[in-house]
C-alpha cells in the first residue's frame, strides 16, 4: 500500500490540551496579597486554556512564624479550593523584598544566633551559617512530610538561596557564595524531597566564577534537577540577549532532554511599561529557545488572560509536546490480524514528553471490532521539530477476512492524547480514522 498522506488533515489552530504541560498561575508571590487573593472564591479559571498548576511562592516566615509552630492553612486552603482541577508547585524563600516582611527567614532563627545582615531594609541570611542551615532543613523536612507525597505536587523549587529564591543576590549583598554553600542548600532538598526539583538558572548564570558554574551545573543535572528561568522579558535581558531575552540557553540545553523546563515572565505590568512585552511574542520565542514544558507570569490572571487570550492558546499548544501524525504506510497483501503499520509522527511542540504513552489501534468492520497495542513504541523519543518514524507491529489476533477501517489513538492511562489533527476524522472515543484495509 502506498504512503497515506494525512498532512491535509493537520490542524494547528485546535486546542490540544494534554496532561503534563501548560500554564501555571502565581497564587502567592512575594506576599500573601499577590495575586490569587483578587480572584473570587468560586473562580476556578475554567476558561484559562492549558492551565496546569497553581504555583505558590511563600517566605519561610509565613509558614513557621515560631519555631515548630507551622501555619499550613495558608497553603491548605488553596489546595482545598483547587485540588480537583489543578496540580501544585512550591517555592519557599529565605530572602524577599516586601516592605511588610523584612524577615523572610523567620526572625527567631537569628534570635537563636544565626548570622545575617540588613541590606536595603531587608534581612539577608548568611547562607552558610550552621544554625540557619539546621533550622532550614528541619523546616523542609516538615514541609516534605506534609506535601511531598501528594500526587498533585509536580515540582519543588530550590528557593532557599538568594533574592526571591532566584539564586542571585543582586538586590542585597551582591555576594556570590561558594559552591560548597550552594551544594549544602541543594542537598537539603535532595535529602528531603522525592518530587521533581527545580532551580533558577540565575544560580549559575548570574555568577562570574566559570569554574564554579561548570561544577555547579554538573551537580544539578547529575542529581536530576531541572532548570527554570524567572526573568523572561526583563528589560536588561532584552537589551543584552536579544528578542527572546534568554540569557542561559546553554544551561537549558543540559536539562530539557531529560526533565521538563520552566519559564516565568517578568512582572506583567513592568514588562509592558518598559516596552519589552511586545504582545508576548518574545515570551513565545523564549518558550521555543528553552524548550519549556511549563510557563507562568507575575500578574493577576484575569487581567493577563483578558489581554492575551490568543497567546494563551498558541503558547499553550507549543509548551511541551504537541504531536502531528503526518502519514502512515500499511503492509500490502494483509492475510491475517498480524501486520505492520509505519507511522510518521512530528513533534511541533517545544519539548519532548517525559512519560511513555500507548499507541492503540482498532480494526472496525462488518465482522466485528479488534484491538491491538503497538509494540516498540516510545513517544519520549519524539524530539521537538523532528519527524520520527515508528514501525508498529500489530497483532489483532484471529481476524476474519473482509474490509476494515483502521483507527489509532495515543493514550496515557485512561486519558487520550489530543493530536493536531482535524476533528472531522476523530471519533467520539478519540480514535483517528487512518485508512481502509482489506484482510484477504
PyMOL commands that set and color helices and strands:
alter all, ss='L'
color gray80, all
select helices_A, chain A and resi 7-9+36-38+60-63+73-82+107-111+130-147+163-165+179-192+202-205+210-222+235-241+249-255+268-273+278-290+301-307+309-318+379-381+423-425
alter helices_A, ss='H'
color red, helices_A
select strands_A, chain A and resi 4-5+22-28+51-59+87-93+116-119+122-125+153-157+196-200+226-232+261-267+292-298+323-330+338-347+358-365+368-373+386-395+402-412+415-416+432-439
alter strands_A, ss='S'
color yellow, strands_A
deselect
rebuild
show_as cartoon
